[in-house]
């Protein structure tokens, strides 16, 4: 029985991880309340999750707010850009659906395709910001390239993020679990996938938190530019 409550036992490690996911999810919800801070909160969450995946985690709350403060400016600017793009696509959807004008199908398909590409790209933006130091332009560019270059993993990440919405749609009883774990757990699954992708751009045998890199797809392989701090 003593081994059951041993902190190194599989059961206790699992329960500790569940507790971490709960705390991280609640911090995300609280920090997203002002809306404008959602980008910084999302970046901070991925900073903590990547540490967890790699067994580098320290103090969860301290690590979260460390990243929140450090990346606040860039994360907020990117988030505001995203909100603008989201507003544009919502406006397009209302125009297509309720204006009474029949738009050419190729135009509708093109707009839908661009929206999907931007959605897939967005799943890499804040994790990249959490892990690498870069300009906003390069962060967005790298997110776009990684989302296409790793399409199977990108699609699986999308499934992780959409699953709580699907569950919530079919079962109102699941709302409490979505509130407790609906953000952090899907992001944790996504972190398992992009962790390996990020390692390709990190110098070996070094602890890297700040790295400026760009991807060159023309030559058929990735290139890293810049030195880690």
BELPE-V320568 format. One record per pair of residues at least 24 apart in sequence whose ideal C-beta (glycine too) atoms are under 8 Angstrom apart, sorted by the first residue. I is the first residue (numbers start at 1). J is the second residue. If there is no record, write none. Layout:
BEGIN
I:J, I:J
END
This chain:
BEGIN
17:52, 20:52, 20:57, 20:60, 21:181, 21:184, 21:185, 21:188, 22:180, 22:181, 22:184, 23:60, 23:61, 24:48, 24:49, 24:60, 24:64, 24:184, 25:179, 25:180, 25:181, 25:182, 25:183, 25:184, 25:185, 26:180, 27:61, 27:64, 28:183, 28:184, 29:179, 29:183, 31:68, 36:76, 36:79, 36:80, 37:72, 37:76, 38:79, 39:75, 39:76, 39:77, 39:78, 39:79, 39:80, 39:82, 39:126, 40:68, 40:71, 40:72, 40:75, 40:76, 40:79, 41:68, 42:75, 42:79, 42:126, 43:67, 43:68, 43:71, 43:75, 43:126, 43:127, 43:129, 43:130, 44:68, 44:71, 44:130, 45:183, 45:184, 45:187, 46:126, 46:127, 46:130, 46:131, 46:187, 46:191, 47:71, 47:130, 47:131, 49:184, 49:187, 49:188, 49:191, 50:127, 50:130, 50:131, 50:191, 50:195, 50:198, 52:188, 52:191, 53:188, 53:191, 53:192, 53:195, 54:195, 56:207, 67:130, 71:129, 71:130, 74:129, 74:136, 74:139, 75:126, 75:129, 77:136, 78:125, 78:126, 78:129, 78:136, 78:139, 78:140, 82:122, 82:125, 85:118, 89:115, 117:144, 117:147, 117:148, 119:158, 120:147, 120:148, 120:154, 120:155, 120:158, 121:147, 123:147, 123:154, 123:157, 123:158, 123:161, 123:190, 124:154, 124:194, 127:190, 127:191, 127:194, 127:198, 128:198, 131:198, 131:208, 131:209, 131:211, 132:198, 132:201, 132:210, 132:211, 132:212, 132:213, 133:209, 133:210, 133:211, 133:212, 133:229, 134:211, 134:212, 134:213, 135:212, 138:212, 138:213, 138:214, 141:214, 141:215, 142:213, 142:214, 142:215, 145:215, 145:217, 146:194, 146:197, 146:215, 149:215, 149:217, 150:194, 150:197, 153:193, 153:194, 153:197, 156:193, 157:189, 157:190, 157:193, 157:194, 160:186, 160:187, 160:189, 160:190, 161:186, 161:187, 161:190, 203:228
END
